[in-house]
């Protein structure tokens, strides 16, 4: 039988000996270099996943690593983010007076806000009002009304945007605002939106209207636009006149995402958005201004507050930006810190739950310490690898005492939040997976207020009413074939 070599699909004896020797040496050199290079400043799990890809798939693994191996944005963009962080810090007064109510919260709340400030440059601010919206289509209708009332500027930034019968009112409102002289700025993630029904029509309409819009992190090599293609801007932000803002998990598209297979299966996404007023609007706007500057070199200083105003009293809120534009994984550090400081209860909702070692350890440790941990995930998902990798963690979590609730199909649970005790709520765009921690630009809003936390409890009860708690004994009886697929997908979790 002819031997086979990894660098060629032809039998070895059909090639000259010197070529075989060259390929063998090259194979050895690549593997040795990879062993010393890939683990540098990467988590062991991520490094191991890449090494497995390179060793098992020599050609494809090397190409994938060269294209996807770096989780850092281009240096120029990192420099812009650093400059914006400096501008924000300069315009933030020292020592906000938050009022006596804030001092009544436990010490861990203050250390959490300090952590967020050190990582993301934005302080906790008081005097906010927060409304919860759990209906995707109602949320878009509310945003359209806000845009129609705009008199100065509108800042719009979303991961997925497409024209359909539900989103059209909001998108038309943006164009109308531009036509009446309002300064409208629109950011849409390129790879996130391209390919969805209604995106091509959106491009044509925006181009024809003359409204200023940009693709975020575009991947168009023929135009000189290139970076790692799966580094995405996953944020969802709307700011109107600096007086009101929306953020959360929702994209600007029909809840079926307009795909025939989704409509055929009856799949519809369940999201959670918040409408905020108060000083936290300035922080969300600062994040938009940072992203607009990164994409256009245009610094919108006249469309942002010169100084973050001091505001005391409840509701307290703090914007936490995260992603490859920062040196640290801000959202992961926040989540771990909150979980370890919980005393009674933690509630997490995440459509893609593929935890790294630190998050898995935090959750299982706290559950074993007697803290009630409730995890809401979807029974169904649109992501095969992420869903099966997620399934592989359920047994370990449930054995530790974590309560896992699977939101019933065909609804796709897409709401993202973390609730801690009766005090803290974190609402935003961030999933609980490696992609959201290291590869996607995300936005989270941490809200410190017992009244708001109580209102979030109504959302939890609504989710629980549509979910089934995982039965560990029944779950562990699933087939060996399913377990095999899940464990293979779990190996890829460091690259998801």
Secondary structure, 3 states (H helix, E strand, C coil): CCCCCCCCCCCHHHCCHHHHHHHHHHHHHHHHHHHHHCCCCCCHHHHHHHHHHHHHCHHHHHHHHHHHCCCCCCHHHHHHHHHHHHHHHHCECCCCCCCHHHHCCCHHHHHHHHHHHHHHCCCCECCCEEEEECCHHHHHHHHHHHHHCCCCEEEEEECCECCCCCCHHHHHHHHHHHHCCCEEEEEEEHHHHCCCCCHHHHHHHHHHHCCEEEEECCCEHHHCECCCCCCEECCCEEEECCCEEEEECCCECCCCCCCHHHHHHCCEEECCEEEEECCHHHHHHHHHHHHHHHHHCCCCHHHCCCCECCCCCCCEEEEEEECCCCCCCHHHHHHHHHHHHCCCEEEEECCCEECCHHHHHHHHHHHHCCCEEEEEEECCCCCHHHHHHHHCCHHHHHHHCCEEEEECCCEEECCCEEEECCCEEEEECCCEEHHHHHHEEEEEEEEECHHHHHHHHHHHHHHHHCEEECCHHHHCCCCHHHHHHHHHHHHCHHHC
